[in-house]
Every structure is written in structure tokens, then in C-alpha cells.
Amino acid sequence: MSEQGKAASIEEKQYLLRFNADTKSHLTVLNANTCLTQCPDKICTIFCPAEVYKWEDIRMHVGYEGCHECGSCRIGCPHQNIKWEYPKGGHGIVFRLG
């Protein structure tokens, strides 16, 4: 509970996160054409809590730098078209207590 006696919002909780992004993504869209032709709803742009996936014109943009490493994309893509790996040691999300 926050000082005002109510639960913190998701935005307030996300403020406590820090990221140490690698120069190489740990998230890979395996086949861009699958997103374009077989996935009209682009569901990954909806279920990712960090909003890592953004549809731009005819391709999926992956903003891996802000990934929360929850793994929802690993199981949520209806076409199993996203490869998720842990970031290289020393990189990725850094939790801070607050």
C-alpha cells in the first residue's frame, strides 16, 4: 500500500525497475512474414506488460531494452513465433526495492 492507503498502480511499480540492456536482443521474432500474414490481431502487442512489441507498418519492432523478462511472449504467441532467451549475464532487468 502506498502512503495514501491505496495499492500502487502498475506505472508506479514499473518506476522501480531499472534495465541494463545488452547491445543484442534476447528476443527474436522468428518469421516476420508470420506476423504480417497469419496474425491479424498482433496479440503480443496486447499481452506484453512492458509493451516491448510494437507493430510498425509491415513489421514487428521489438524494444527488448525494456523487457521485464516475464516470459509471457514465450508462451503467448499463438504461432510460437517468438524466441525468448535470458539476457546475457549482467544484463536485463534490475529490481530495486522501494
C-alpha positions as CSV (number, residue, x, y, z in Angstrom):
1,M,0.0,0.0,0.0
2,S,1.2,3.5,-0.8
3,E,1.3,6.4,1.7
4,Q,-2.3,7.4,0.7
5,G,-3.5,3.9,1.8
6,K,-4.2,2.5,-1.7
7,A,-2.4,0.0,-3.8
8,A,0.4,1.2,-6.1
9,S,-0.5,1.4,-9.8
10,I,1.3,-0.7,-12.4
11,E,3.0,2.5,-13.5
12,E,4.2,3.2,-10.0
13,K,5.6,-0.3,-9.7
14,Q,7.3,-0.1,-13.1
15,Y,9.1,3.0,-11.9
16,L,11.0,0.8,-9.5
17,L,12.5,-1.2,-12.4
18,R,15.8,-0.4,-14.0
19,F,17.4,-2.0,-17.1
20,N,20.9,-2.8,-18.1
21,A,20.3,-3.5,-21.8
22,D,22.7,-5.5,-23.9
23,T,23.6,-4.4,-27.4
24,K,22.0,-7.6,-28.8
25,S,18.4,-8.6,-28.3
26,H,17.4,-11.7,-26.3
27,L,14.0,-11.7,-28.0
28,T,13.7,-12.8,-31.7
29,V,10.7,-12.8,-34.0
30,L,11.4,-16.0,-35.9
31,N,9.5,-15.2,-39.1
32,A,8.4,-11.7,-39.8
33,N,6.0,-12.9,-42.5
34,T,4.0,-14.9,-40.0
35,C,3.2,-11.7,-38.1
36,L,2.3,-10.0,-41.3
37,T,0.1,-12.7,-42.9
38,Q,-1.1,-15.0,-40.1
39,C,-1.6,-12.8,-37.1
40,P,-4.2,-10.1,-37.8
41,D,-4.6,-9.3,-34.0
42,K,-0.9,-8.9,-33.3
43,I,-1.7,-10.3,-29.8
44,C,1.9,-9.8,-28.5
45,T,1.3,-6.1,-28.7
46,I,-1.5,-6.6,-26.2
47,F,-0.3,-9.1,-23.6
48,C,3.3,-7.9,-23.1
49,P,3.2,-5.9,-19.8
50,A,6.3,-3.9,-20.8
51,E,4.8,-3.1,-24.3
52,V,8.0,-4.4,-25.9
53,Y,6.3,-5.4,-29.1
54,K,5.0,-2.7,-31.4
55,W,3.6,-3.2,-34.9
56,E,5.0,-0.6,-37.3
57,D,3.6,-0.6,-40.9
58,I,4.6,-4.1,-42.1
59,R,6.9,-5.4,-39.4
60,M,7.1,-6.0,-35.7
61,H,9.5,-3.8,-33.7
62,V,11.0,-5.4,-30.6
63,G,12.1,-2.9,-27.9
64,Y,13.9,-5.6,-25.9
65,E,15.7,-3.0,-23.8
66,G,12.6,-2.6,-21.6
67,C,11.7,-6.3,-21.3
68,H,10.5,-7.4,-17.8
69,E,11.7,-11.0,-18.5
70,C,8.3,-12.4,-17.5
71,G,8.3,-14.9,-20.4
72,S,4.7,-14.2,-21.5
73,C,5.8,-13.8,-25.1
74,R,7.4,-17.2,-25.0
75,I,4.0,-18.8,-24.2
76,G,1.5,-16.2,-25.5
77,C,2.3,-16.1,-29.2
78,P,-0.3,-18.2,-30.9
79,H,2.2,-19.1,-33.7
80,Q,5.2,-19.8,-31.4
81,N,7.0,-17.2,-33.5
82,I,8.9,-15.5,-30.6
83,K,12.2,-16.9,-29.3
84,W,12.8,-15.8,-25.7
85,E,16.2,-16.3,-24.0
86,Y,17.6,-15.0,-20.8
87,P,19.7,-11.9,-21.4
88,K,23.4,-12.4,-21.3
89,G,24.9,-12.3,-17.7
90,G,24.9,-8.9,-16.1
91,H,22.2,-7.6,-18.5
92,G,18.5,-7.3,-18.3
93,I,16.1,-6.1,-15.7
94,V,17.4,-4.9,-12.3
95,F,14.9,-4.8,-9.5
96,R,15.1,-2.1,-6.8
97,L,13.1,-2.2,-3.6
98,G,11.0,0.9,-2.9
